[in-house]
């Protein structure tokens, strides 16, 4: 080979330069899964089994070692990619987002108002307020017992609970009235 032949420019694959990891994965994706690998992937994604149990049920004779290799070794990137794709599909199917929950609660509230079920409408609206961070549910856990308190402590605690419940009742009533008035305005 002459020096001129050695110095010939090589063709550059722009895709490899921009994203070498993706190019490597593309090559791995072209490898088809064997029947046992397909079974392993299905068990791994859709069943609640250990990695070793998935490999065992797929028919591998050394399931612990095979499961580790299938899930971690670069040689089996095509198996790992298939698992990732299927898991993403499952996650999207059950995805819960802020927007989706808020929209669903609003629909529940609107249907409840239409049906005259104001208590359910208020609960849905309270759920939306909690979701948006406008209301925070606070619970106190005390380790003392009432029989360890003196009379003044018990009375003070009862008054505090009474004031708190009155505030909640007042908020609930104003929410109910606003829902009723909105419903009447549109019907």
C-alpha positions as a printed Julia matrix, in Angstrom:
187×3 Matrix{Float64}:
   0.0     0.0    0.0
   1.42    3.36  -0.99
   1.57    6.4    1.25
  -1.04    8.11  -0.94
  -3.47    5.23  -0.39
  -2.95    5.37   3.37
  -3.76    9.1    3.49
  -7.03    8.87   1.57
  -9.82   10.7    3.45
 -12.39    8.45   5.01
 -16.11    9.1    4.82
 -17.47   10.57   8.02
 -20.82    9.44   9.28
 -22.36   12.61  10.73
 -24.83   10.59  12.77
 -22.03    8.79  14.62
 -20.34   12.11  15.45
 -23.55   13.71  16.72
 -24.73   10.79  18.8
 -22.33    7.84  19.01
 -24.38    6.12  21.74
 -27.5     6.12  19.59
 -25.53    4.71  16.64
 -24.27    1.86  18.82
 -27.81    1.15  19.98
 -29.06    1.14  16.38
 -26.65   -1.66  15.56
 -27.79   -3.6   18.64
 -31.47   -3.13  17.8
 -30.95   -4.98  14.56
 -30.2    -8.18  16.5
 -33.44  -10.15  16.9
 -34.34  -11.57  20.29
 -34.18  -15.32  20.69
 -37.29  -17.16  21.91
 -35.8   -17.43  25.42
 -34.85  -13.74  25.42
 -38.38  -12.82  24.31
 -39.84  -14.88  27.15
 -37.42  -13.31  29.64
 -38.34   -9.79  28.47
 -42.08  -10.49  28.72
 -41.76  -11.95  32.2
 -39.46   -9.14  33.33
 -41.74   -6.34  32.13
 -45.22   -7.76  32.72
 -44.84  -10.04  35.76
 -43.88   -9.3   39.34
 -40.93  -11.71  39.46
 -37.28  -11.52  40.43
 -34.68  -11.3   37.67
 -33.56  -14.84  38.42
 -37.12  -16.17  38.37
 -37.7   -14.53  34.97
 -34.6   -16.23  33.55
 -35.57  -19.56  35.14
 -39.12  -19.45  33.69
 -37.69  -18.45  30.32
 -35.78  -21.74  30.32
 -32.2   -20.75  31.12
 -30.15  -23.38  32.97
 -28.11  -20.84  35.02
 -30.78  -18.21  35.65
 -28.95  -15.96  38.12
 -25.93  -15.46  35.87
 -27.99  -15.16  32.7
 -30.37  -12.61  34.24
 -27.43  -10.42  35.29
 -25.87  -10.65  31.83
 -29.12   -9.94  29.99
 -29.78   -6.87  32.11
 -26.27   -5.42  32.33
 -23.8    -6.74  29.75
 -23.29   -4.54  26.65
 -23.45   -7.66  24.49
 -27.19   -7.81  25.31
 -27.97   -4.14  24.67
 -30.71   -5.24  22.27
 -32.46   -7.08  25.13
 -32.05   -4.08  27.45
 -33.41   -1.74  24.77
 -36.5    -3.92  24.27
 -37.12   -3.94  28.03
 -36.77   -0.14  28.13
 -39.22    0.29  25.23
 -41.84   -1.95  26.81
 -41.46   -0.32  30.23
 -41.9     3.14  28.72
 -45.09    1.94  27.06
 -46.39    0.61  30.37
 -45.53    3.85  32.17
 -47.31    5.96  29.56
 -50.36    3.74  29.85
 -50.69    4.48  33.59
 -49.05    7.89  33.68
 -50.37   10.24  36.32
 -49.56   13.89  35.77
 -50.56   17.06  37.56
 -52.57   18.22  34.56
 -54.37   14.91  34.15
 -55.36   14.67  37.83
 -56.51   18.3   37.9
 -58.57   17.78  34.73
 -60.11   14.57  36.08
 -61.04   16.21  39.38
 -62.6    19.12  37.51
 -64.68   16.72  35.41
 -65.78   14.87  38.54
 -66.75   18.14  40.17
 -68.7    19.31  37.11
 -70.6    16.03  36.82
 -71.37   16.02  40.53
 -72.78   19.56  40.31
 -74.89   18.57  37.3
 -76.26   15.61  39.26
 -76.91   17.76  42.34
 -74.32   15.87  44.39
 -72.74   18.89  46.03
 -70.81   16.98  48.67
 -68.96   15.04  45.96
 -68.37   18.29  44.07
 -66.9    19.93  47.15
 -64.63   16.94  47.75
 -63.39   17.08  44.16
 -62.75   20.81  44.45
 -60.9    20.29  47.73
 -58.81   17.64  45.96
 -57.92   20.15  43.24
 -57.0    22.76  45.86
 -54.73   20.26  47.63
 -53.18   19.26  44.32
 -52.4    22.89  43.52
 -50.88   23.39  46.97
 -53.57   25.84  48.07
 -54.54   23.59  50.97
 -52.29   21.41  53.06
 -53.66   18.6   55.15
 -51.99   18.75  58.52
 -52.15   15.98  61.06
 -50.71   16.04  64.51
 -49.55   12.92  66.2
 -49.27   13.21  69.95
 -47.88   10.48  72.07
 -49.64   11.58  75.22
 -53.02   10.3   76.28
 -56.02   12.3   77.41
 -55.91   10.74  80.86
 -52.42   12.23  81.28
 -53.73   15.8   80.71
 -55.18   18.04  83.36
 -58.59   19.65  82.91
 -57.27   22.95  81.5
 -55.19   21.12  78.85
 -58.2    19.04  77.77
 -60.46   22.12  77.55
 -57.82   24.07  75.62
 -57.38   21.2   73.2
 -61.14   20.84  72.69
 -61.49   24.57  71.97
 -58.66   24.38  69.43
 -60.32   21.44  67.67
 -63.68   23.23  67.72
 -62.22   26.41  66.16
 -60.41   24.38  63.53
 -63.52   22.4   62.6
 -65.6    25.6   62.44
 -63.09   27.08  59.97
 -63.26   23.95  57.83
 -67.06   23.92  57.94
 -67.14   27.59  56.97
 -64.82   26.95  54.01
 -66.86   23.93  52.95
 -70.12   25.87  53.11
 -68.71   28.76  51.06
 -67.43   26.28  48.48
 -70.83   24.6   48.34
 -72.6    27.92  47.88
 -70.23   29.0   45.12
 -70.79   25.68  43.36
 -74.57   26.0   43.7
 -74.52   29.58  42.42
 -72.29   28.63  39.47
 -74.51   25.69  38.66
 -77.65   27.83  38.75
 -76.0    30.46  36.57
 -75.32   27.93  33.82
 -78.56   25.93  34.08
